[in-house]
Amino acid sequence: MKGITTVGLDLAKTVFQVHAVDAAGAVVVRWQVRRAQVQLVFSRLVPCLIGIEACAGAHHWARELAKFGHEVRR
């Protein structure tokens, strides 16, 4: 999806919350994404900055999302 520069990802057990903004800080999308769909959704995004919470699963998801060219910060 064009225009997305930064994504906030709230990790959960089943449904993840995704909040994406453009360069001006305007909200582009707010999604609820099931765990099984996370990799598919982020593989379709233009590489961007992703901020995720620091928790036990954060390292795993950081590695998975970095495979698609995203810069992940915990």
C-alpha positions, 0 to 999 in steps of 0.5 A: 500500500502506497503512502505508509511510512510508519506502522505500529503493531500491537502483538496479541495471541489471536488478533493483532492491531495495526496502525499505519501513518504517512509521512505527514503523520496522518492515519492511513489505515487501522487494521485488525489482522489475525496471526495467520495473516500477519506475514501476508499483510506485511509482505504486501507493504512497501518497506517501512518502519515498524514499531512493536512492543517489547515482549517475549514474541517481539524478537520472533516477529521482528525477524519475520518482518525484517525478511520483507525489508522492513525496519523493525524497532522494539 
